Amino acid sequence: MYLTAPSLACWLFQRGLLDPLSITDGQFAVQEVQRHNRGFRVFRPDAAPLYVKQLRVFDQPNVACLQREAAFGRAVSNCCKTQWLTSRIPEFLDYDSRHHAVTVRLLPDASDLHEYLERHIALPDSMMHQLGSCIARFSTPECHDILSVVAADHVPGEAPWILSFHRDQGAGFLNAGNLAFLKTLQGDQLLTSSLDELRDGWQAGALMHGDLKWNNVLLRMGAGEVADWYIIDWEMMDRGDPLWDLATMVQCWWSYWILSTPLPLLTDLATLCIQRRGAYDEIRNSLEALWSGYSETLQLSDRELDECRSRLVKLAAARLLQSVSEYLNLEGVAVEYIEVMIAMSRQVFAEPESMSEFFPGARS
């Protein structure tokens, strides 16, 4: 059964999340939010606001994702050794398995990284440094403890689906755009062999968010600057490689740079790298801050840094291909952008040194 704004008060009361007096004094309010899943912002007098997320489609894959997020929320809230992580995610409050709904504390006056960039031209360097450090700490023993109390079927440690998309794609469920993309991948030996290599070398030994893109990092502002930040939507959480999370972030800079290019300037990748290098340099500092936060926390040697960066950019190229698939499920993304994204991914695999100016740590 779907929750609605009028029925939400009764449901919250039944779940023990709402005092009836909150309704009778006239200060209770519900605001519906249109996202991938159904969402409700709940404002209560004299109590912290809530956010309720309910699945839009109650099929097995979606239910499994929500169960995974709920299991992770419970595990983190019960772990006393991860304050550095607990303070960076919305507080988990409740999971209703009958209605497939999760309730967390609402983060008021928050915007995601993409929205922040659109308003402020550049991302906050100090916050990105903290985020890089946080991702590096996903490999700590405390995070292993969290994974150990989550049901094994929620954390199977499988490699990201894009790494085997060209071999196991469920073609019957693909739209025309993704079918054409699949044929492009299958006809490109360099791309398929590169994806196979990453899949065969996949390391599943740490906590991994699984979908750590700009839209899943929220900033709360205060007095004109970032007051705090949070990582949301842990539905894809798994036992995996935190370098995949870092790679997901890196490709956000690449895809933003491409998608922010006016169509008349979008000819081919080589021309774009020359004509739009300045536009990339305008947002480069925050990428360097993310990388320095990650590498400084791990205290890697120069050799380890080079090896880490080499693998990171290959994973980022693979994640850029996943973004291609995601954009092909949307309307209004011009084919020229898709073609340049595929070309950039291919170039990173084929001749990484030719794209090094777009890698994190390029200024080191």
Secondary structure, 3 states (H helix, E strand, C coil): CCCCHHHHHHHHHHCCCCCCHHHHCCCCEEEEEECCCEEEEEECCCCCCEEEEECCCCCHHHHHHHHHHHHHHHHHHCCCCCHHHHCCCCCEEEEECCCCEEEEECCCCEEEHHHHHHHHCCCCHHHHHHHHHHHHHHHCHHHHHHHHHCCHHHCCCCCCHHHHCCCCCCHHHCCHHHHHHHHHHHCCHHHHHHHHHHHHCCCCCEEECCCCCHHHEEEEEECCEEEEEEECCCCCCEEECHHHHHHHHHHHHHHHHHHCCCHHHCCCHHHHHHHCHHHHHHHHHHHHHHHHHHHHHHCCCHHHHHHHHHHHHHHHHHHHHHHHHHHCCCCCCCHHHHHHHHHHHHHHHHCHHHHHHHCCCCCC
